[in-house]
Amino acid sequence: MNSFELLSALKRLGYLKKECGTLWWPRSGSFEVVIGAVLTQQAKWNSVEISLANLKNRSLLEPRALACADEYELGILIEKSGFKTQKASRLKKLARNIVNEFGDFEAFKQNVDREWLLAQKGIGLESADAILCYACLRPVMVMDSYTSRLLENFGYEFESYDEVAEWFYDGIFSSWEKVRALYDFDIDENTLFARFHGKIVEFCKDNSKGRRIDISALAEQ
């Protein structure tokens, strides 16, 4: 199975099943995604949503406001997402760096690159790609733990995060016309990768038993 065949199988099974917007991640294209990408590390999304709601109530879902927030109070607002002291510090520093280097979120969206994100404290490959895909609307596929586990269950072994990404990009771009034919609208690369990632997450949540993922439904497609 290549990545195009995986995408096709997931679509035939009806994924995405939970529409949260065109790009799957709630409120894609906003600074809220940047915050969420940090808060969701080692946290359940339901808890992240509570933290985001608290920040929204204090008008802190904007880089300049977040950069000026009291760090202790920020920690209280995001407590449900765990590691409140560490995440509050990292969010505040990240917001400050965005303001200092880009000025505002729109300039950040247009000009930030993966190297800059990876240089920020607490931003790893998965978080960086989530920000690029869902906040900056770039054609990037997120390789999270669900993705790795799914491919492991198909017998694939990869040595690095970027090697997994290459597997996805090769299968999709070599079959791009077939990919487009799967949709009843003119899908772009960002939308495709955003939704593909969402399909994988939803399928794995529905079919996981510990680390094992039951792939029998995919294999039958």
N, C-alpha and C positions, 0 to 999 in steps of 0.2 A: 504493500500500500504506500503510495506517495501522498504528499499533502493535498493535491487536488482531489484524489480519491477519498481522503479523509473528510475534506470539506463537503464533497458530494454526499457521502454517507450521513453526515450530521444533518445536512439539509433534508434528506429523505426521511430522517427520523423526527423532523419537525422543529429542530433547533434553529433559531432562538425561540424559546417558549415564553420567556419573560421579557417583554419589550420595555426597556427603560429609556427609549429614545433611539434614534437612528444608529448611534454608535455603541449602544449597549450600556456603557458606563454612564451612570446618572450625571446629568448636567455637563456633558462633554463640551470642551471648548472654553471652560471657565477656570479661574484660578482655584476654585474649589477642588478640582481634580488633582492639582499639585498637592494640596493639603491632604486629600484623601489617600494619595499614593504613599505618603509618609505614615499616616495614621493606621493604614490597613496592614502594615508590617506586624506580623505576629498578633493579629487581632481579627475578630469576626466583623463582617461588614455591618451587621446590625448595630454593633457597638460604635463603629465609625460614624454611622448616620446620626447617632445621638450626639457625638462630639461635634459633628459638622453643624447640627441644628443649634447647639449651644454657641458655637462661634458665629453663626448667622444672627442669632439674637443679640449678640454684642457687636455686630457690624464688623467682624474681623475676617471676612472672606475676601480680603483685598490686600495686596502686598504691603502697601504703606501702613495701613492700619495694623496689620499683623506684626510688622517690623517694630512698631512703637508700643506694642502691648506689653503689659507687665508679665514677666515670665512665670511668676508664681501663680497668678490668676489664670494665665493661659493653661498651666498644668491642671488646674481644677476643672476647667472647661472641657478638657480632652481626656479626663481621667478614665472614662469608660473604655478608651482604646488601649489602655495599658502603657506602662513605661512612661508615665506622664511627665516626669522631670526631664528625661532624655529627649522625648519627642517635642516637648515645649521648647527646649533649647535649640533643637535642630530646625524646627519650623521658624522660629524667630530669626535665626541666623540666615536661613534660606531666603526668607522674605526680605531681610535687610540686603542681602547680596543681589537679589533681583532688582530692588529699587536702586541700589548703588551702580549696578552695571548696565541695567536696561532702562531704568526710569519708571516703566509701568508694565502691566501684564501684557498688553497688546504688542509692545516692542519685544518683550521676552518671547512671546509665541512665535514671532517672525524670525528672531535672530538666535535663539539659544541652540546649542548643539549638544550631542551626547557627551562629549568630552567635558564641557562645562558642568553638566549635571553630575557626572561621575566624580568631579572634583569637590562636590558639596558633601559635607558630613552627613552620613546616613542615607545617601542615595547610591544604591547599587544598580546593577544592570537591569533587573526587572523593574525597579521603580523608575529609572531613567526612561526606559522604553514605554512604560505606562504613561508617563508625563508627555513624552513626544507624541504618542498615538492619540491619547484621549484629551489632553489639554491643548497641545499644539497642533493637533490634526495632521500629523505627518504619517506617511505610509510605512508604519513600523509595526511589526508583529511582536506581541509580548510573550515571552517564554517564562511562564510561572511554574510552580511546582506541579500543578495539575497537568500541564503540557508534558513535562518530563516524565511523570508517572504514566501517563497514557501511552507515550511512545515506548517506555520500558515494557509495558504489558504487550506491546506488539513485537517485542524482541529487539528493539533498536538500542544501540549503545553509542553515546556521544561523549566526547572528551571535554567539551566546553559549551557554555551558553551560546556562543556565536555559531558553533557547529550545528546546534539544533536549529537556530534561526536560518542558517543557510539551507538546511533541508526543507524548511517551509517555503522560503523564497524560490528555490529551484523548482519545486513542484507546481507552485502557483504561476510563476511567470512563464514557465515553459508551456503552460496550458491556458494562457490568459483568455483567449477567445472562448474556450470551453467554460472558463470561470464566469465570464460575462453572460454566457447563455443560461446560466443557472438562475439568473435574476430577471425580474420583469421590469427593471429600471436600469439606467446606465450607471452601474456601480463604479466608484473610483477606488484607488488602491487603499487609501486610508479607511474608508468605510468597510471595504472587504476585510482588511486585517483586524479592524476593531471588532467586527461581528464574528469573524472566525475565532478569535480569542474567546469571545463571549460564549460561543457554541461549545467550545471545549470545556470551559469552566462549568457550564450548566450540565453538560453530559456527565462529567466526572463527579459532580455533586450528586447526581441522580443514581450513579452506578458504582460508587466507591464502597469498599468494605475494608477499612484500614488503609494500608498502602495499595492494596490490590484494587484494580478497576476492572469490572466485568465488561469486556469488550465484545461479548458475543453478539449484541445487537448491531454493532458496527460491522462485525465480520460478515453478518448475514446480508448486508446491503450491497 
